[in-house]
């Protein structure tokens, strides 16, 4: 008998995020190559929201968000790593609207 499949539903204000992979090397604005092994202290990361709880008000599935990847809960689902955090731990949401934004674009 096959195992049943279960859908993951986030609770309360929890958000599930798939972090953008930064496994390749980066270049600074002056052209200096920064190897992938260099750990940047207190660096925020971008990720895509894959699930939201019913009390999450500012984000929805598919949004690109800015967050601190340190000290977050990790979960592996079907070989893919996701982060689970509260909505209040997010720092920014990338949006095409310019009502209250910074004027900067990704």
Order of alpha helices (4+ residues) and beta strands (2+ residues): beta-beta-beta-beta-beta-beta-beta-beta
